[in-house]
Amino acid sequence: MKLKRYCKPASLQEAVQILRETEGPVTLLAGGTDVLVYGREADDRYADHTVVDIFGLPELTGISEDGDFLVIGAGATHTQIEQSPLVQRHADVLAQACRTVGSLQIRNHATIGGNIANASPAADTFAALAVLDAQVEVRRGGEALTLPLYDVIVRPYATCLQNGDLITAVTVKKLPEGCRSRFYKLGRRRALAISRMTIATVLRRDGAGVVQDFRMTMGATFPQPMMFPEINAMLVGKRPQEADVAAVAKALSAKIPEIAGIRPSTTYKQPVCEKLCARILHDMLKG
């Protein structure tokens, strides 16, 4: 790859300093699973870019608790997130999503921050992050910003991030005790597959079986991560029956043509979404 300049800072502070002082376009290199692919497609793509290699910076790789929240460093790999006891306990839907990404080699290198910055509509983590109401922490020069995931990703492969912005962490609220979660990925094969559709679900019931919290959304379907409060409210306060499950599945599948429009894939995705949503809810409501 042709580069204007390559930098490998030893700390977050040094990385921020380089970003503040660099003139011209900057490319941040984390796991490289997207950047290197783009570079192979056109070896002069980054010819006028300063590439700042932030992979492995200790300040960006931690996963910690902060009261009711989990703080996941932007440089944490999908393997680290999948295997984190904190994530498994408090946000397991995200651990499940990270487990579906690419191959083991990719999961060992690809980072959550890179997944967001690349903004692929087929990103495996986005549906899980959406049901967790993820917030993205960004360092912009000397300023620290916290932005909702929905505001960061504005359309496929496009974000609100400015040249030199650095994602430092992703924050999610811990799921309450007793929450069950499911993540389902539909692809052409079981591994190394680009998502055709993902479904993330969180469900909590009381001792009488009444739903207290319900969240369900799709990924790899819409131009950006989306949640639907009116659908999430459909089960709350109920002991769901077959008709309730069918109504939720139908309402969520109806969002596909409403938001994404009528596309060649719609005749496939819409009925598949309805069947998968019903199947997931039946499984989660057993017992």
C-alpha positions in Angstrom: 0.0 0.0 0.0 1.2 3.5 -0.8 1.0 5.8 2.2 2.0 9.4 2.8 3.1 8.4 6.4 2.8 5.6 8.9 2.7 6.2 12.6 2.6 3.7 15.5 1.9 5.6 18.7 2.8 3.9 22.0 -0.1 5.4 24.0 -3.5 7.0 23.5 -2.1 10.4 24.5 0.5 10.1 21.7 -2.1 9.0 19.2 -4.3 12.0 20.0 -1.3 14.3 19.7 -0.5 12.9 16.3 -4.1 13.3 15.1 -4.2 16.9 16.3 -0.9 17.8 14.5 -1.4 15.9 11.3 -2.5 17.9 8.2 -4.5 16.2 5.5 -6.5 13.0 5.5 -5.9 10.5 8.3 -6.7 6.8 8.4 -6.9 5.0 11.7 -5.7 1.4 11.5 -7.0 -0.9 14.2 -7.6 -4.6 13.3 -7.1 -3.7 9.7 -9.7 -6.2 8.5 -11.5 -3.4 6.5 -8.6 -1.0 5.8 -6.3 -3.7 4.3 -9.1 -5.0 2.1 -9.7 -1.5 0.7 -6.0 -1.1 0.3 -5.7 -4.2 -1.8 -8.5 -3.1 -4.0 -6.6 0.0 -4.9 -3.0 0.4 -3.7 -3.1 4.1 -4.0 -6.3 4.5 -2.0 -4.3 5.8 1.0 -1.5 7.5 -1.0 -2.2 10.9 0.5 -3.2 9.6 4.0 -1.3 9.5 7.2 -2.0 6.0 8.7 -2.1 5.9 12.5 -1.8 2.4 13.8 -3.8 2.2 17.1 -4.1 -1.6 17.4 -3.4 -2.9 20.9 -3.2 0.4 22.7 -3.9 -0.6 26.3 -6.2 2.4 26.9 -8.4 1.2 24.1 -8.7 -2.5 24.8 -10.2 -2.7 28.3 -13.7 -3.8 29.3 -14.9 -2.5 32.6 -17.9 -1.6 34.7 -19.0 2.0 35.5 -22.1 1.7 37.7 -25.0 0.6 35.6 -22.9 0.6 32.4 -20.3 -1.4 30.7 -17.5 0.5 29.0 -15.9 -1.4 26.1 -12.7 0.0 24.7 -12.9 0.7 21.0 -9.8 -1.4 20.4 -11.3 -4.5 22.1 -11.4 -7.4 19.6 -14.5 -9.4 19.0 -12.9 -12.4 20.7 -12.2 -10.3 23.8 -15.8 -9.1 23.9 -17.2 -12.6 23.3 -15.1 -14.1 26.1 -15.5 -11.3 28.6 -17.2 -12.4 31.8 -18.6 -8.9 32.2 -20.2 -8.9 28.7 -21.5 -12.4 29.1 -23.1 -11.5 32.4 -24.5 -8.0 31.7 -24.9 -7.8 27.9 -24.8 -11.3 26.6 -26.6 -10.5 23.3 -23.4 -8.6 22.3 -21.2 -11.6 23.2 -23.4 -13.8 21.0 -23.1 -11.3 18.1 -19.4 -11.1 18.3 -19.2 -14.9 18.2 -20.7 -14.9 14.7 -18.2 -12.5 13.2 -16.0 -13.9 10.4 -13.5 -16.6 11.4 -11.5 -17.0 14.6 -8.6 -15.2 13.0 -10.8 -12.2 12.1 -12.4 -12.1 15.5 -8.9 -12.1 17.1 -8.0 -8.9 15.2 -11.2 -7.0 14.2 -12.3 -4.4 16.8 -15.6 -3.0 17.9 -14.5 0.5 17.1 -13.5 -0.5 13.6 -16.8 -2.2 13.1 -18.6 1.1 13.9 -16.2 3.3 11.9 -16.6 1.2 8.8 -20.4 1.5 9.1 -21.2 -1.6 6.9 -24.9 -2.2 7.0 -24.2 -5.9 7.3 -22.0 -5.4 10.5 -22.9 -8.3 12.8 -22.7 -6.2 16.0 -25.1 -3.5 15.1 -28.5 -5.1 16.0 -27.0 -6.2 19.4 -25.6 -2.7 20.0 -29.0 -1.2 19.1 -31.0 -3.2 21.6 -28.4 -2.2 24.2 -28.9 1.5 23.4 -25.1 1.8 22.7 -23.4 5.2 23.1 -20.1 5.9 21.3 -17.3 7.9 22.9 -15.3 9.9 20.5 -12.1 12.0 21.0 -12.2 15.1 18.7 -9.0 17.0 19.2 -9.1 18.0 22.9 -12.8 17.4 23.2 -14.5 14.1 24.4 -17.9 13.5 22.9 -20.6 10.9 23.7 -22.9 10.1 20.7 -25.8 7.6 20.3 -24.9 4.9 17.8 -27.9 5.9 15.7 -26.3 9.4 15.3 -22.8 8.1 14.5 -23.9 5.9 11.5 -25.8 8.1 9.1 -26.0 5.7 6.1 -24.2 2.7 4.7 -20.4 3.2 5.0 -20.9 6.8 6.2 -20.6 8.2 9.7 -20.8 11.6 11.3 -17.1 11.3 12.3 -14.7 14.0 11.1 -11.2 13.6 9.8 -9.0 12.8 12.8 -11.8 11.7 15.1 -10.9 8.7 17.3 -13.5 6.3 18.7 -12.3 5.5 22.2 -15.1 3.4 23.7 -18.6 2.0 23.4 -20.9 2.2 26.4 -23.9 0.0 27.0 -26.3 -0.1 29.9 -26.2 -3.4 31.8 -29.2 -5.6 31.2 -31.3 -6.2 34.4 -31.0 -9.5 36.3 -33.3 -12.1 34.8 -33.0 -10.8 31.2 -32.8 -13.4 28.5 -31.2 -12.6 25.1 -30.9 -14.1 21.7 -28.8 -13.2 18.7 -29.5 -14.9 15.3 -27.5 -14.5 12.2 -28.7 -15.6 8.8 -26.0 -16.1 6.2 -25.2 -18.2 3.2 -23.1 -20.5 5.3 -22.2 -21.0 9.0 -18.8 -19.3 9.0 -17.1 -16.5 7.1 -20.5 -15.3 5.8 -21.7 -11.8 5.3 -25.0 -11.3 7.1 -28.2 -11.5 5.1 -30.1 -10.6 8.3 -29.5 -10.5 12.0 -32.0 -10.4 14.8 -31.2 -9.3 18.3 -33.7 -9.8 21.2 -33.9 -9.0 24.9 -36.7 -10.3 27.1 -37.4 -10.1 30.8 -40.5 -11.4 32.6 -41.6 -11.4 36.2 -42.4 -14.5 38.3 -46.0 -14.6 36.9 -44.7 -14.6 33.3 -45.6 -11.0 32.6 -43.2 -9.2 30.2 -41.4 -6.3 31.9 -38.9 -5.5 29.2 -38.8 -6.4 25.5 -36.5 -5.2 22.7 -36.2 -6.8 19.3 -34.6 -5.5 16.1 -33.0 -6.5 12.9 -29.6 -5.8 11.4 -28.2 -6.1 7.8 -31.6 -4.9 6.7 -31.8 -1.1 7.1 -29.4 1.7 6.1 -28.4 2.2 9.7 -29.0 0.6 13.1 -32.7 1.1 14.1 -35.0 0.4 17.0 -38.8 0.5 17.1 -40.3 1.6 20.4 -43.8 0.9 19.3 -43.0 -2.8 18.6 -41.0 -3.1 21.8 -44.1 -2.0 23.7 -46.3 -4.7 22.1 -45.5 -7.4 24.7 -44.8 -5.3 27.8 -47.4 -5.9 30.6 -48.7 -9.1 28.9 -48.3 -12.8 29.4 -47.8 -13.3 25.6 -50.0 -15.7 23.7 -49.7 -17.0 20.2 -51.5 -14.0 18.7 -49.1 -11.6 20.5 -46.1 -13.3 19.1 -47.5 -13.4 15.6 -48.4 -9.6 15.8 -44.8 -8.7 16.8 -43.3 -10.9 14.1 -45.6 -9.3 11.5 -45.0 -5.8 12.7 -41.2 -6.1 12.6 -41.2 -7.8 9.1 -43.4 -4.9 7.8 -40.6 -2.5 8.6 -38.5 -3.9 5.8 -40.4 -2.5 2.8 -41.5 0.6 4.9 -37.9 1.6 5.6 -35.7 -0.1 3.0 -38.2 0.0 0.2 -39.2 -2.7 -2.2 -36.0 -4.3 -3.3 -35.2 -7.6 -5.1 -34.4 -9.2 -1.7 -37.7 -8.0 0.0 -39.8 -11.0 -1.2 -37.2 -13.2 0.5 -36.3 -11.1 3.6 -39.8 -10.2 4.7 -41.3 -13.7 5.2 -38.0 -15.0 6.6 -38.0 -12.2 9.1 -41.5 -13.0 10.2 -40.8 -16.7 10.6 -37.5 -16.2 12.4 -39.0 -13.6 14.9 -41.8 -15.9 15.8 -39.4 -18.9 16.2 -37.0 -16.8 18.5 -39.9 -15.6 20.6 -41.4 -19.0 21.0 -38.1 -20.3 22.2 -37.5 -17.5 24.6 -41.0 -17.8 26.1 -40.8 -21.5 26.8 -41.3 -22.2 30.5 
